[in-house]
Amino acid sequence: NQYMAGPCILVAPMFAGKKERTVILPPGKWFDFYTGALAGHGPTTITITPPLERIPLFVCDGGIVPMWPEDLNAHETERLKHLEVRYYGTSDGCFEVYDDDGLTYDYEQGTYALTRLKMGRNAEGKWQGTSETVYDGMTSAYDYFNWRFMTK
């Protein structure tokens, strides 16, 4: 009754009438999605008592999670330009962001963009987020990535 949503997010939904639940953390370090706090080192089992308004989510070490605004609609004519990118942990991370026009099937003919987001240490040993175009069948709408370090 828990599952992975993509390569780095573990979802552990609550059930009606329950105030706590156990979560099985796979191998590695896992962080709370909302706070960035260390949830545990897997493989292990933890017991959680989350607030009612939050689905329990955990992100693996090195996890990169792009965050679109809540009100983003694929049918809007104004394209999104800024993307918040959350990074969790202390390991290098990588994530590819796909982008198409959101309206047509033109992606089937290669009209889309793919951008690789990477987190790692630069030449001075400081953490740095970078982006690189992997495929440019169209101009990506994302021209700015706001990196947010979730773990301290």
C-alpha positions in Angstrom: 0.0 0.0 0.0 2.9 2.3 -0.8 4.5 3.0 -4.2 7.1 4.9 -6.1 6.0 7.9 -8.1 8.9 8.3 -10.6 12.5 7.5 -9.8 12.8 9.3 -6.4 9.4 9.8 -4.7 7.9 7.2 -2.3 4.2 7.7 -1.7 2.7 6.2 1.5 -1.0 7.2 1.5 -3.1 7.2 4.7 -6.3 5.3 5.0 -9.7 6.4 6.4 -9.8 6.4 10.2 -6.1 5.9 10.6 -3.8 8.4 12.4 -0.5 6.6 11.9 1.0 4.0 9.6 4.2 2.1 9.0 6.3 2.9 5.9 9.0 0.6 4.5 11.9 2.7 3.4 14.0 1.1 0.6 17.8 1.1 0.8 19.5 4.5 1.1 18.7 7.8 2.8 15.1 9.1 2.6 13.8 12.7 3.3 10.4 14.1 4.1 9.2 15.8 0.9 7.6 18.8 2.7 10.3 19.6 5.3 13.5 18.0 3.9 14.1 16.4 7.3 15.8 13.0 7.3 13.1 10.3 7.6 15.5 7.4 7.9 18.1 5.1 6.4 16.8 2.1 4.6 16.1 -0.6 4.4 14.0 -0.1 7.5 10.5 0.4 8.7 9.3 3.7 10.3 6.0 4.7 11.9 4.6 8.1 10.9 1.7 10.3 12.2 1.3 12.9 9.4 -1.1 15.8 9.5 -4.4 15.0 7.9 -3.9 17.5 5.0 -0.7 15.9 3.8 -0.1 12.7 1.8 3.1 11.2 3.2 5.8 11.6 0.6 9.5 10.7 0.9 12.4 11.6 -1.5 15.5 9.5 -1.9 19.0 10.9 -1.4 20.0 12.9 -4.5 16.4 13.3 -5.5 15.5 16.2 -7.8 11.9 17.3 -7.9 10.7 20.0 -10.4 7.8 21.9 -9.0 5.2 23.5 -11.3 2.9 26.2 -9.9 -0.4 24.9 -8.6 -2.4 26.9 -11.1 -0.4 25.8 -14.2 -2.8 24.7 -17.0 -1.5 23.0 -20.2 -4.1 25.0 -22.2 -2.9 28.4 -21.1 -1.5 30.5 -23.9 1.2 32.1 -21.6 4.0 29.6 -21.3 5.7 29.0 -17.9 9.2 30.4 -17.8 10.5 29.7 -14.3 10.6 26.3 -12.6 11.4 25.6 -8.9 13.7 22.6 -8.6 13.9 21.0 -5.2 17.0 19.0 -4.3 17.1 16.5 -1.4 20.1 15.0 0.3 23.9 14.9 -0.1 24.4 12.7 -3.2 24.7 13.8 -6.8 21.3 13.8 -8.6 19.9 13.9 -12.1 16.4 14.4 -13.6 15.2 15.0 -17.1 12.4 17.5 -17.7 10.1 16.9 -20.7 8.3 19.8 -22.4 5.9 20.0 -25.3 3.2 22.5 -26.4 0.6 20.8 -24.2 -2.0 21.0 -26.9 -1.2 19.0 -30.0 0.3 15.6 -31.0 3.3 17.4 -32.5 5.6 15.6 -30.0 5.0 12.4 -32.1 7.0 14.2 -34.9 9.8 15.2 -32.4 8.4 18.7 -31.5 9.4 18.6 -27.8 12.3 19.6 -25.6 14.2 17.5 -23.0 16.4 19.3 -20.4 18.7 17.4 -18.0 18.9 18.9 -14.5 21.9 17.9 -12.4 23.1 18.6 -8.9 26.7 18.0 -8.0 29.8 19.7 -6.6 31.6 22.4 -8.8 35.3 22.9 -9.0 35.4 24.7 -5.7 33.6 21.8 -4.0 30.3 23.7 -3.6 26.9 22.3 -4.5 25.6 23.6 -7.8 22.6 22.9 -9.9 23.0 22.9 -13.7 20.7 22.4 -16.7 21.6 21.2 -20.2 19.6 20.6 -23.3 19.3 16.9 -24.2 16.9 17.3 -27.1 15.7 20.5 -28.7 12.9 19.7 -31.1 11.4 22.9 -29.9 12.3 25.8 -27.7 11.7 24.8 -24.1 9.4 27.1 -22.1 11.7 26.8 -19.0 14.4 29.4 -19.2 15.1 29.7 -15.5 15.5 27.1 -12.8 15.3 28.2 -9.2 17.2 25.6 -7.2 15.9 25.0 -3.7 18.0 23.0 -1.2 15.5 21.1 0.9 18.0 19.5 3.3 20.3 21.4 5.5 
